[in-house]
Amino acid sequence: MNRIAPAAPIAVVSVSGGKDSTATALRAIDEYGHDRCRFVFADTGHEHELTTEYLTDYLPGRLNARIDVVKADFSFEIARKRIYVAEKWPAKLVAGKVGKWVRLGTIEEDDAEPPPPENVYLGAVIGGFVWSPAIRAMSEEEAAEVVARALAVLHPTGIPYLDLCLWKGRFPSRKAQFCTQFLKRHPLDRYTFDLIEKGFRVESWQGVRRDESDARRDAAAREWTPEGWEIVRPIVDWTAQQTVDFVVSRGVKLNPLYSLGCSRVGCMLCINEAKDGIANAARRWPHHINRIREWEWLVGQASKRGFSTLLHHSDGEGGDAEFAFRHCNIDAMVDWSKTTRGGKQYGLLRVAPPPTCSSVYGLCE
């Protein structure tokens, strides 16, 4: 590969196996050619095997380019967590914790804290405040049992997503979506910094579209980061269908998951997975449901509360951690995904065998 002059920027494209990053990769090659493009996949260990195969076996050949792979490593963090659990948890668990209100974002000075919720052991949100739940005090024997079970599972597995959750003692959530930061952004930033240290001028090409969500509706086509490189979003004003049509028009196959009922690909399952996505995964890939069940048990063992779930939904009934686990563990969520009419009855189409091909983008026509 020819060495690029420092003045000529190179495009670093993070590919995920999804339609948007694939379209962005093609646009980058069109703009800069193969020599001025770098492609990188942040492997979380939580992808569907078809996505991994697409990124390692198929897409490099179609792009005529190598796809580098980066992975987060939490061995150091887990080692430190073991020390903290052994030394600090016993006293903390015996002492318990008083609940408190935490401000969310910018709040007017005259906004007074609400009174404590009726059940101080449950989370709550009122206005611009979120309640950090109290933790019941334990006996020394109970605390010792919690510490022992946490230490039994606090060992690196080599699976980035699972190791992150073991370290944190919980799964990410919509209000604490730390998975993107630790599993994607940090490894990709290190990859970019390495290129800069080698003398390259880097542009980060991102497959972001404004119509994806409200959070991205004002995304700029180009902008600079505080770290000193430029972000380029070449498909920012495209629709999902335009993106699909572009990739197909270039003779590139999309991730096969798009023809198997998935409207989005990435984590299997994402913490933000919709009801239809849960039902589809349960019907087509029960082995992933089994894996998530095992992960929930492991992460629960590493948690002070003893329970943790990948997915969440609220039925308005409240309840403690054990109640929440019973209602939101992967098996409960799969059962819920099969229902209609607000979860009151099972839908025949939701429990029937899935069709051979199913696509919201017309890929089966």
N, C-alpha and C positions, 0 to 999 in steps of 0.2 A: 504494500500500500504506500502510495506517495505521501511524503511529509507535506503538510499544508503550511503555507506561510502564516506567521502569527497574526497578520492583519486580516486574513480571510476567516470569517466566523465558521464554526462547524455547528451543525444542528444535532442536539442530543434529544432523542425521542424515547420517552418511556412507553414501552408497549405492554399492554395488559392482556392481549388476546381478544379485546373488544373491538367493535366496529370503529369507534372514534379514534383510538390510537392507531389502528391499521390504516385508516384514511390519512391520518396525520403523517405516518411514516411514508406513504406514497407521495404526499404533497412535498415532504422534505426532500425526497430523492428527485422529484421534478425540479425543485428550486435549486438544489446545491449539488446534485449528483452523488454517487455512492461514496466517493472519497471524502466528502465533507459531511458525512452523516455518521452518527453513532446510535446504535439501538440497544436499549437495556431493559431488562425485565426484573422487577423486584418480586422475588419469589417469597410468598408469605407462608407456604405450606398448607394453605387453606383453600387452594384452587381445586376445581374439578380436574380430573385427570385428562379429560378431553381438551381443556384449556392448555395444560402443560404440554401435551403432545402437539397441539396447534403451534405453540410458540417455539418448541424445540425441533420438531420434525418437519413441519410444513412451511411456516412463514419465512424462515431464513432462506429457503430455496426460492420462494416466490419473490422475495425482496432482493435476492442475490447479495445478501449481506449477513454478517454474523450478528447474533443477538447475545450480548453479554448478560450474565445473570448475577444479581447481587442479592444477598440475604442478610437480614438483621441477626445479630448474635447477642443473646441476653445471658450468657454464662456468668459474666461478672456481676450483673445485677442480681441474679438468682443467688449467687454465693453471698453477696452482701445481705440479701433478704434473709437467708438462713441465719446469719449472725444476729440480725435484728430480731427475728422471731424468737430465737433461743434466749436472747438477753433482755428484750424489752416487753414482749407479749405477756409473760406471766403477770407482771405488776399491772399492766394496762388492763388485762382481762379481769383481774380481781377488783380493780378500781372502777371499771365501767366507764361510761362517757356520758356527759350531759349534752343533750341536744341543743342546737342553736340555729338561728336564722342566718343565712348567708346572702348578701346582696348579689343580684344578677345584673351585670352591666351598669349603666349610669342611672342613678336614682335621684330624684329631687331631694334636696336637703330636708324638706319638711315631711317626707314620707317616713312615718314611724313604723317600727317593726310590729308585725301582727303579734297577738298573744300566741303562746305555744299551742300547737294542734292538740286535739283531744287525746290522740295516741302519740306520745312523743317518740315512740320507737319506729314510726313509719315516716317515710319521706313525704313531703308536701310542697306545693308551690302556691303562693298567694301573692298576686301582683308581681312586684320585682324582687321577691324574696323566695329562696328555696330553703327548706328545712333539712338540716343535716341531722339524721336521726340519733337519738340517744342509744347507747348500748348497755344492756343490763349487766350488772356486776356478777361475776362468777365466783364460785368457791375455788380454793387452790387446786383441788382435785380436778374440777371441771376445766380450769385453765391449763393444767398439765396435759389433759387429754387433747385439747385443741392444739396446743403447741406440738405434741407428738405426731398428730395426724398431718399437720402442715409440713413438718420437717420430713415426714416419710415420702412426700411427693415433690418437694422442692428440689428437683434435680433437672438440669437441662435435658431436653428431649431431642434437640436439633431441629425441631419444628418451630419456626419463628412465631407464628400466631399463638400456638399453645404455650410456648415459653413466655411470651409477653403476658398472657393471662395468668400464668402461674406466678410470675413476678408481681403483677398488680393485685393478685388475689381476687380477680373478677374479670368478666368479659367487658368489652367496650359497650357503650350504649349511645343512644342518640344525643344525650346531653353530655356525654363524656366519650367522644369518638376518637380516642387516642390511637386507634389502630392505624389510621392513615399516617399520622405523624411518625410513629416508631417503625412501622413496617414498610412504608413507601418513601416518605419524604426524607428521613434521615439517611437511609442507604443510598438513595438517588443523589442527595446533596454531596455525600462523600465521593461518589463516582464523578460528579461534575467537578468538585474541587481538585480531584486527582488530574483531570484533564487540564484545568487551569494552571496547575503547578508545572505541567509539562510544556506550557507555553501556548496553549490553544486559547483562542477567543471563542467563548461558548455562548450559544443560544439554546434555551430550553424550549423545545417545541411540545406543546400540550394539546391533547385532543379534547378541549373543553368547548361545549356548545351552550349558548345562552338559553335555549329552550329546555335544557335539562332540568332546571330547578329555579326557584326564586333566588336562591343564593348565588346563582351564576348569571342571572339575567342582565347584569351590568358589566360582565367580564369584558375586559379590553382586548383588542386584537393584538396589541403589543404593549409591554410595560417592563420596567426595570425592577429587579429585586434589590433589597438592601445589601445582599452579598456581592452584587456587582455584575450580574449577567442579565441578559434580556430574555424575557418570556415571549414566545410567539405562539399565537393560537390561530392557525390557518383555517379552521372550520368553525370559528366561533359563531358565525351567523347562519350555519346550516341547520336543517332539521334532521331528525333521526333517519327519515326515509331518504333524504338527499345523500346522507353519509353512506347508507347501505347501497344505494344505486351507484354511487361513485366507485366504491370498492369492487362491486360486481362488474362494472363496466371495464375495469382494468384487468379482468381475468383472474382476480384473486378470490378464492373461496373465503367465506366468513367462517368464524368459529362454529363448529357443528352444533353447539348448544343453541344457537339461534334458530335451528330447525327442529329443536326438541323442546319447544315450549318456553324457552327463556327469552325475556325481553332485554335482559342485561346479563353480562357475564363478569366474573371476578371471583369474589369469595363464594364458597359453597358451604354454608349459606351466609349471606350478608346480614349484619345485625339489623339492617333496614329492610329486610326481605318482606315483600308484600304477601298477602294471604295466598294468592294464586301461585306465587313462586314456591312457597312452602309445600303446597299440595302437589305441585308438579315434581319437585325433588323427591317427595315421599313416594310417589307412584313410580318414578323412573329409576331412582338411585337410592334404594333403602340402605345401602352400605354407608352412604354419607350420613344418614340419620343415625345409624349405629355408632359411627365415629364421633358425631357431636354428642351423643349420649355419654360416651366414655369421657370425652373432654369435659363435659359438665360435671361429672363425678370428680375428676382430677382437680379441676379448678375450685370446686366446692370444698375439697379437702384442704386446699391452700388458703381458704378464706376463713376469717374469724367467725363468720356466721354459719359456715358449714354448707352453704348453698350458693350456687351461681348458675345463671342461665344465659345462653347465647341470645335468645329472642325474648321480647317483652311485649305484652299488651295489657291494657287496663280494662277491668270489667267494672270498676267503680266500687268494688266491695272492700278494698283495703286488705289488711292482714299483715302478719309478720313475715319474716324471711322464708320460713318454712311454707307458709300459705302461698307466698309468691312463687316459690319453686314448684309447688304442686300444680299451679295454674299456668306456669310459663316454661316448664321444662320442655325439652324437644318433643317428647311423646304427647304432652298435652297440647302443644302448639300444632302438631300434625293433626291431632283429632279436631282441633278448632278449625284448621284449614279446610277440612272436609265438609264444613257446615255452611248453611245459608240462613237467611232471615235472622241476622244478628246472632248466629250461633245456636239457634233454637232447634234446627233439624239438619240432618245430613242431606246433601245434594247428590242426586244420582250421577250426574256428570262428573262430580268431584271425586267419586270413589270408583268410577269405571276405569278399565285399563286405558292408558293414554294412547292417542293416535300415533301411528308410525312417524308422521311428520306434522309439526305444528309450528307456525311462525307468524308473529304479528307484522312481519315485514314482507309478507308475500313470497317467501323463499320456497314454499312448497307447491307453487302454482306452475 
